[in-house]
Amino acid sequence: MSAPSQRRLIFAHIDEPGYTNDLACYLKHGGYEVMKKAFTRPPAELMDEVKKSGLRGRGGAGFPCGVKWSLVDRKSGKPIYLIVNADESEPGTFKDRYIIHQDPHQLIEGTIISCFANNVKQAYIYIRGEMPHGARILEKAIAEARAANLVGKNILGSAYSCEIYVHRGAGAYICGEETGLIESLEGKRANPRIKPPYFPAVLGLYQCPTIVNNVETLCHVKHIVDMGGEAYTKIGTPNNTGTRIFCVSGHVQRPGYYEFEAGKITMGQLLNEVCGGPLPGRTFKAVIPGGSSAKILRFGERFMGKRKVGADMVDYDWGVEDVPMDFDSLAMIGTMGGSGGVIVMDDSVNMVEALANINAFYSHESCGQCTPCREGSLWMKKITTRMVHGEAREADAALLKGVADQIPGRTICAFGEACSWPTQSFIAKFGDEFKNYHQDKKAAKPADALPLI
Amino acid sequence: MNLKPATLAQIDEVITHYPVKRSATLPLLHLIQEDAGWISKEAIEWIAQKLELQPINVYEVVTFYPMFRQKPIGRRHIKVCRTLSCALTGGYKTCEAFQKEFGCHTGEVSADGEVTIDFVECLASCGTGPVVMIDDDLHEKVDAAKAKALSDQIRKEALKK
């Protein structure tokens, strides 16, 4: 079966010749019309549309956006804040960058609609520090929108006011975690908060109810309000509605970003047809399907079980190539859709070295609050780096697993899981490569082999 | 603190964005670093006073976030992405090429004071690796040849100044 064609909803105008990121161009393409329409409806109705749409958060966890909104404490009398999570930092993910740089008004419109639906008067866009141009583009776009009375006081005479400010991060991955982000926005170290009992929806920014949504998620809200929640569910597959943007990087002929209806394309179609397959003379060895913390998949392995199709349970027997790219299917085979960052590795890659690279990242980014994560990520890095640059031992695989197994479930935030899943899955899938590394590394390396650590 | 009038105006404006002054810590650090090039002890104390905080409240933020630096760097800042997607396409070789070009290691200032090279974590442009940021500008698919061309350009621009 050949791959379906792209369905560009969020990326409709990305890379379109002549499309610019200013207000005039956005208005020419029907910009802010959905917002105007939304202002004529009761906020509760808009929230209901989002709930009906089944929209799942695009930041990584895939939590239903409508449910997130419904948990907000609206009785406290305190102001409600909305924070746009533009801290795109999960290795392998690069979708929000293009929305911010090329279509910032789409994000602003989605944000104002979401704020109106939730009675939010103040929103912040938390953009990662390494995107200085992105921050300037957003600030300019907000200023333009403010001058046109599309943001700010008494928007278009509706009596509804909402302000948006851009807030820059400063290079810390943990700010993508929503409570770490809130701490950072409060001017502190981005140490994530303990939850439960209090989630941001009840006690968030300045101890007020707070909604944190990913850039892409808020753009989807605009389209949901435009077409209606019911119509939106017709895109994609049940429980995985809408489109998904896949960011493909690593060893394929055509890396890049591709937007498809969720669950309508398989891994094989995406990598072989859309991305042109492996590099000349190479074969695919492994793929990480949802950002670098997602568990790795080995080409050649099979996944079997039962799954729900409509009302029936049917057997499935998939290779990596056969897996539909949606949250549920990827979860079924033991990994995750995460942020949509697909990292591909071909047969030139040594798995010990690739893991050493990932471990160095997580060790650098651990906030240091919880001992299992701070020490565990550091030791996983030290062991894998030693294996590559120093002496490797047969027992290292078991040692690494021993460290990794002691982290998840014992930390304040999900970073504990994120940093241990790579080690756990690399060893589960490529255990022999780890056990034999002390022998294999003695063999001469091909001249074109790339160092990974 | 000897800050430019424009920086001082931006500082006063950005504080109004937040109901709690402390929130302006990161924005102020960015503004001062852009103005002065780095964050001195004096800057930390100045920010603390400005935002009615203790110096430790600002200091702990400076040490937490990798982008804030407590010593001067070269006139140009080269940041090479180290993380997996870029490494898979040659990021380590790119970093090595820059080090050779300027005769310095990562984290050091080159002898002529022109550049500091850092090997940083993911810059979120994984599809066009290896990526490099020179000051505020992102450069994509920077192989060794392109690293050399960019280095030549940096040296040419330095001569013009």
Contacts between the chains, C-beta under 8 A, distances in Angstrom:
chain1	res1	chain2	res2	distance
A	88	B	124	4.8
A	89	B	122	6.1
A	89	B	124	6.4
A	90	B	122	7.8
A	91	B	83	4.7
A	91	B	84	5.5
A	91	B	85	6.5
A	91	B	121	7.8
A	91	B	122	4.4
A	91	B	126	6.7
A	92	B	84	7.2
A	92	B	85	5.8
A	92	B	126	5.3
A	93	B	124	6.6
A	93	B	126	7.2
A	94	B	124	5.0
A	94	B	125	5.2
A	94	B	126	5.2
A	94	B	127	5.7
A	96	B	124	7.8
A	97	B	124	5.6
A	97	B	125	6.5
A	128	B	124	7.0
A	129	B	30	7.5
A	129	B	65	7.4
A	129	B	67	4.8
A	130	B	67	7.5
A	130	B	79	7.8
A	130	B	120	7.8
A	130	B	123	5.4
A	130	B	124	7.0
A	130	B	133	6.8
A	131	B	124	7.3
A	132	B	136	4.4
A	133	B	136	6.2
A	133	B	137	7.7
A	133	B	138	7.8
A	165	B	17	4.4
A	167	B	17	7.7
A	167	B	23	7.8
A	167	B	26	7.1
A	167	B	27	6.9
A	168	B	26	6.6
A	168	B	27	6.8
A	168	B	30	5.8
A	169	B	26	7.2
A	169	B	65	7.5
A	170	B	26	5.8
A	170	B	29	7.1
A	170	B	30	7.1
A	170	B	65	3.5
A	170	B	66	7.2
A	170	B	67	4.1
A	170	B	68	5.9
A	171	B	65	5.5
A	171	B	66	3.9
A	171	B	67	3.9
A	171	B	120	7.5
A	171	B	121	7.9
A	172	B	64	6.6
A	172	B	65	5.2
A	172	B	66	6.7
A	173	B	121	6.9
A	173	B	122	7.6
A	184	B	26	6.9
A	185	B	23	6.1
A	186	B	20	6.8
A	186	B	22	6.3
A	186	B	23	5.6
A	187	B	20	7.7
A	187	B	22	3.9
A	187	B	23	4.7
A	187	B	24	6.6
A	187	B	25	3.5
A	187	B	26	6.5
A	187	B	51	7.5
A	187	B	57	7.7
A	187	B	61	6.9
A	188	B	22	7.5
A	188	B	25	7.7
A	188	B	57	7.8
A	188	B	60	7.9
A	188	B	61	6.8
A	189	B	60	5.8
A	189	B	61	6.3
A	189	B	64	4.3
A	190	B	64	7.0
A	190	B	65	8.0
A	206	B	19	6.4
A	206	B	20	5.9
A	247	B	126	6.5
A	247	B	127	6.1
A	248	B	127	6.6
A	249	B	85	3.8
A	249	B	88	7.6
A	249	B	126	3.7
A	249	B	127	4.9
A	249	B	129	6.5
A	250	B	84	7.6
A	250	B	85	5.5
A	250	B	88	4.7
A	250	B	89	7.3
A	250	B	126	7.9
A	251	B	88	6.2
A	255	B	126	7.7
A	255	B	127	4.3
A	255	B	128	7.4
A	255	B	129	8.0
A	256	B	127	4.9
A	257	B	127	6.5
A	292	B	83	7.5
A	292	B	84	5.8
A	341	B	126	6.8
A	343	B	84	6.0
A	343	B	85	5.6
A	343	B	88	7.5
A	343	B	126	7.3
A	345	B	88	6.5
A	349	B	88	7.0
A	354	B	84	6.7
A	354	B	88	7.8
A	357	B	82	7.8
A	357	B	83	7.1
A	357	B	84	5.0
A	357	B	87	5.2
A	358	B	84	5.9
A	360	B	82	7.4
A	361	B	82	7.8
A	361	B	83	5.4
A	361	B	84	7.3
A	361	B	121	5.5
A	361	B	122	7.0
A	364	B	66	8.0
A	364	B	121	5.7
A	365	B	121	6.7
A	367	B	64	7.8
A	450	B	87	7.0
A	450	B	88	7.0
A	450	B	89	7.7
A	450	B	90	5.5
A	450	B	92	6.7
A	450	B	93	6.7
A	451	B	87	7.6
A	451	B	92	4.3
A	451	B	93	7.3
A	452	B	84	7.4
A	452	B	87	4.7
A	452	B	88	7.1
A	452	B	92	7.1
A	453	B	87	7.7
A	453	B	92	8.0
